[in-house]
Amino acid sequence: MELPPRRTTRPAGPDPAAAARPGASAPQARAVWSVITEMYAAYTRQDRAAIDTCLDPDATIRDSAAAPLLCGRTDLDRIRDERPPTGEGPHERGLEA
């Protein structure tokens, strides 16, 4: 019995327009999805400046290192500065939007 060839590429992500909030247009949903996926890519590169370009300075942010929600970039920077140096502490095994 011959097995089908292994897929070497990942399937495309979800159609953001299909999961958009009611009232969002397809272009709006794609724009939001683009920002989210770029922010996640920047996170995996440990590119803090690129992450920051994706965030409104006054955004409410959920961070796994903080119990309460963070209020703005100042709060986020405080949590970031409390993290152990790169190479120490937990290591991400994967991240998907």
C-alpha positions in Angstrom: 0.0 0.0 0.0 1.4 3.4 -1.0 1.1 6.2 1.5 0.3 9.7 0.4 3.3 12.1 0.2 4.1 14.0 3.4 3.0 17.6 3.4 6.1 19.8 3.8 4.3 23.1 4.1 1.8 24.2 6.8 -1.7 24.8 5.7 -2.7 28.5 5.5 -4.0 30.1 8.7 -7.7 30.6 9.3 -9.6 33.0 7.1 -9.7 36.0 9.4 -12.9 37.3 7.7 -14.7 34.1 8.7 -13.9 34.6 12.4 -14.3 38.4 12.5 -16.5 40.2 14.9 -19.9 41.1 13.6 -19.7 44.2 11.5 -16.1 43.9 10.5 -15.4 43.9 6.8 -13.1 41.4 5.2 -10.4 44.0 4.6 -10.6 45.1 8.3 -10.4 41.5 9.5 -7.4 40.9 7.2 -5.7 44.0 8.5 -6.1 43.0 12.1 -4.9 39.5 11.4 -1.8 40.9 9.7 -0.9 43.0 12.7 -1.4 40.0 15.1 0.7 37.6 13.0 3.4 40.2 12.6 3.4 40.8 16.4 3.7 37.0 17.0 6.5 36.7 14.4 8.4 39.6 16.1 7.9 37.9 19.5 9.5 34.7 18.2 12.5 36.8 16.9 12.6 38.6 20.3 12.3 41.9 18.5 10.9 44.2 21.1 10.8 47.2 18.9 8.8 45.4 16.2 6.3 44.2 18.8 5.9 47.7 20.0 5.0 49.0 16.6 2.1 46.6 16.6 0.7 47.9 19.9 -1.1 51.1 20.7 0.8 52.7 23.6 -2.4 52.7 25.7 -3.5 49.2 24.9 -4.8 46.8 27.6 -2.4 43.8 27.3 -2.6 40.2 28.6 0.9 38.9 29.4 1.6 35.4 30.8 4.0 36.9 33.4 1.4 39.1 34.9 -1.7 38.2 36.8 -3.7 41.4 36.2 -4.1 42.9 32.7 -1.4 45.4 31.8 -2.4 49.0 31.1 -0.3 50.5 28.4 3.3 50.1 27.2 4.7 51.5 30.5 3.1 48.6 32.4 4.3 46.2 29.7 7.9 47.5 29.9 7.9 47.1 33.7 7.0 43.4 33.3 9.5 42.9 30.5 12.3 44.4 32.6 11.4 42.0 35.5 12.0 39.0 33.2 15.2 36.9 33.5 17.8 37.6 30.8 17.6 35.8 27.5 18.7 32.2 27.9 17.6 32.1 31.5 14.1 31.1 32.7 11.3 29.5 30.6 11.8 28.8 26.9 9.0 29.0 24.4 8.4 25.8 22.5 6.0 27.3 20.0 3.6 30.1 19.4 0.7 30.4 17.0 -1.8 33.1 16.4 
